[in-house]
Amino acid sequence: MNKAELIEAMASEAGLSKADAKRTVDAITGATTKALKKGDRIAVVGFGSFRVSKRAAQAEAAGKQTTVRFEPCPAFAAALDLSPGKGDDRRNQSCPAERTADLVVDAALIASETRRDSDRGLSEATAGKALDAFVDATAAALRGDDDVTLAGFGSFSISKRSARTGRNPQREKESAAKNEVKFKAGAELSKAVN
């Protein structure tokens, strides 16, 4: 799913215009990019958190590229069924990263960002519906084994990890197979954080 398909899915799901859905996606990715560029931790409500790798200083000293990490919040992970059998426990938990984030992308921030970019910004209620539609459309695409690619920002995909034995051979602990959300930063985002 590319950005245009995501915008269309958001618009149809939340009853928004495509222009409002596009403003929302641009506000989310723009605010996230600006904050990551400063080295901040970002939490997108109901979705997950982004941060620049802690090894960034070491990587810059060695001339390597820094990486952007994404951690899905429990509600988003439960919607994707990433932890089979644990969904009921985690489904209604808020994202712990929201409490420690330097920037929280929520309806109020999206509304203010869209007002800054045009005279016709989104109301906070509309921004909330659009944010929920963004999370739901992304989850639906990932559940359907489709990647979500936002040009310049990055792409989300599901990685299937097979069962494996732990590192301590004396314990022979077996790790169960699981699915993980992977995020790969796009060229523009990588350039901004490096």
C-alpha positions as CSV (number, residue, x, y, z in Angstrom):
1,M,0.0,0.0,0.0
2,N,1.5,3.3,-1.0
3,K,0.7,6.8,0.4
4,A,-2.2,7.4,-2.1
5,E,-3.8,4.1,-1.3
6,L,-3.5,4.8,2.4
7,I,-5.1,8.2,2.0
8,E,-7.9,6.7,0.1
9,A,-8.5,4.0,2.7
10,M,-8.4,6.6,5.5
11,A,-10.9,8.8,3.7
12,S,-13.4,6.0,3.0
13,E,-13.1,4.6,6.5
14,A,-13.5,7.8,8.5
15,G,-15.7,9.7,6.0
16,L,-13.1,12.3,5.4
17,S,-12.1,14.1,2.2
18,K,-8.9,12.9,0.6
19,A,-7.4,16.3,1.2
20,D,-8.0,16.0,4.9
21,A,-6.6,12.5,5.0
22,K,-3.5,13.7,3.1
23,R,-3.1,16.6,5.6
24,T,-3.2,14.1,8.4
25,V,-0.6,11.8,6.9
26,D,1.6,14.8,6.1
27,A,1.2,16.2,9.7
28,I,2.2,12.8,11.2
29,T,5.2,12.3,9.0
30,G,6.3,15.9,9.1
31,A,6.1,16.3,12.9
32,T,7.8,12.9,13.3
33,T,10.6,13.8,10.9
34,K,11.2,17.2,12.6
35,A,11.4,15.7,16.1
36,L,13.6,12.8,15.0
37,K,16.0,15.3,13.4
38,K,16.4,16.9,16.8
39,G,16.9,13.5,18.4
40,D,13.6,13.4,20.2
41,R,11.5,10.3,21.0
42,I,8.1,10.4,19.3
43,A,4.9,8.6,20.2
44,V,2.0,8.4,17.8
45,V,-1.1,7.8,19.8
46,G,-2.5,4.3,19.2
47,F,0.2,3.4,16.8
48,G,3.7,3.3,18.3
49,S,6.9,5.2,19.0
50,F,9.9,6.3,16.9
51,R,13.4,7.1,18.1
52,V,16.9,7.4,16.6
53,S,19.1,4.5,17.6
54,K,21.1,4.9,20.8
55,R,24.2,4.0,18.8
56,A,23.8,7.1,16.7
57,A,26.8,8.9,18.3
58,Q,29.0,5.8,17.8
59,A,27.7,5.4,14.2
60,E,28.3,9.1,13.4
61,A,31.9,8.8,14.8
62,A,32.5,5.7,12.6
63,G,30.9,7.4,9.5
64,K,27.9,5.0,9.5
65,Q,24.3,5.9,9.1
66,T,22.0,6.2,12.1
67,T,18.9,4.2,12.2
68,V,15.3,5.0,13.2
69,R,13.6,2.5,15.4
70,F,9.9,1.8,15.6
71,E,8.1,0.1,18.5
72,P,4.4,-0.6,18.1
73,C,2.2,0.2,21.1
74,P,0.4,-2.7,22.7
75,A,-3.0,-1.8,21.1
76,F,-1.5,-1.7,17.6
77,A,0.4,-4.9,18.2
78,A,-2.8,-6.6,19.5
79,A,-4.7,-5.4,16.4
80,L,-2.0,-7.1,14.3
81,D,-2.1,-10.3,16.5
82,L,1.7,-10.1,16.9
83,S,1.6,-11.8,20.3
84,P,-0.8,-14.8,19.8
85,G,-2.7,-15.6,23.0
86,K,-1.8,-12.4,24.7
87,G,-4.1,-10.0,22.8
88,D,-6.8,-9.8,25.5
89,D,-4.3,-8.8,28.1
90,R,-2.7,-6.1,26.0
91,R,-5.6,-4.9,23.9
92,N,-6.6,-1.9,26.0
93,Q,-3.2,-0.9,27.3
94,S,-2.0,2.6,26.4
95,C,1.4,3.0,24.7
96,P,4.0,3.2,27.5
97,A,6.2,5.3,25.2
98,E,3.5,8.1,25.4
99,R,4.6,8.8,29.0
100,T,8.3,9.2,28.1
101,A,8.1,10.7,24.6
102,D,9.5,14.1,23.9
103,L,6.6,14.6,21.4
104,V,3.2,13.0,21.4
105,V,1.4,13.1,18.0
106,D,-2.3,13.2,18.9
107,A,-5.4,14.9,17.5
108,A,-4.5,18.3,19.0
109,L,-1.0,18.3,17.4
110,I,-2.4,17.2,14.1
111,A,-5.0,19.9,14.2
112,S,-2.4,22.6,15.0
113,E,0.0,21.3,12.3
114,T,-2.7,21.3,9.6
115,R,-3.7,24.9,10.6
116,R,-0.1,26.0,10.3
117,D,0.1,24.7,6.7
118,S,-3.1,26.1,5.4
119,D,-6.0,28.4,6.3
120,R,-8.4,25.5,6.4
121,G,-6.9,23.2,9.1
122,L,-8.6,20.3,10.7
123,S,-10.6,20.5,13.8
124,E,-9.4,18.4,16.8
125,A,-12.4,16.0,16.4
126,T,-11.7,15.5,12.7
127,A,-8.0,15.1,13.4
128,G,-8.9,12.4,16.0
129,K,-11.0,10.5,13.4
130,A,-8.3,10.8,10.8
131,L,-5.6,9.5,13.3
132,D,-7.8,6.5,14.1
133,A,-8.3,5.9,10.4
134,F,-4.5,6.1,9.8
135,V,-3.9,3.4,12.5
136,D,-6.8,1.2,11.3
137,A,-5.9,1.4,7.6
138,T,-2.2,0.7,8.4
139,A,-3.2,-2.3,10.6
140,A,-5.5,-3.7,8.0
141,A,-2.8,-3.5,5.3
142,L,-0.2,-5.2,7.5
143,R,-2.7,-7.9,8.5
144,G,-3.3,-8.6,4.8
145,D,0.5,-9.1,4.3
146,D,0.8,-5.8,2.5
147,D,3.6,-3.4,3.2
148,V,2.8,0.3,3.9
149,T,5.2,2.7,2.1
150,L,5.2,6.4,2.7
151,A,7.6,7.8,0.1
152,G,10.4,9.7,1.7
153,F,9.4,8.8,5.2
154,G,9.7,5.0,5.3
155,S,7.9,1.6,5.0
156,F,6.2,-0.7,7.5
157,S,6.1,-4.5,7.1
158,I,5.5,-7.6,9.1
159,S,8.6,-9.9,9.6
160,K,7.9,-13.5,10.6
161,R,10.5,-14.8,13.1
162,S,10.7,-18.6,13.4
163,A,11.2,-20.4,16.7
164,R,14.7,-20.6,17.9
165,T,16.8,-21.7,20.9
166,G,18.0,-19.1,23.3
167,R,21.6,-18.0,23.6
168,N,22.3,-19.9,26.8
169,P,22.9,-23.6,25.7
170,Q,22.6,-24.8,29.3
171,R,19.0,-23.7,29.6
172,E,18.0,-24.7,26.0
173,K,15.2,-22.2,26.2
174,E,13.0,-22.2,23.1
175,S,11.7,-18.9,21.9
176,A,8.3,-19.2,20.2
177,A,7.8,-18.0,16.6
178,K,6.4,-14.5,16.3
179,N,5.6,-11.7,14.0
180,E,7.2,-8.2,14.3
181,V,6.5,-4.9,12.8
182,K,9.6,-3.7,10.9
183,F,10.2,-0.1,9.9
184,K,12.7,1.0,7.3
185,A,13.4,4.7,7.1
186,G,13.0,6.3,3.7
187,A,15.8,8.3,2.0
188,E,14.5,11.7,3.1
189,L,14.1,10.6,6.7
190,S,17.5,9.0,6.8
191,K,19.1,12.1,5.3
192,A,17.3,14.3,8.0
193,V,18.5,12.2,10.9
194,N,22.1,11.8,9.7
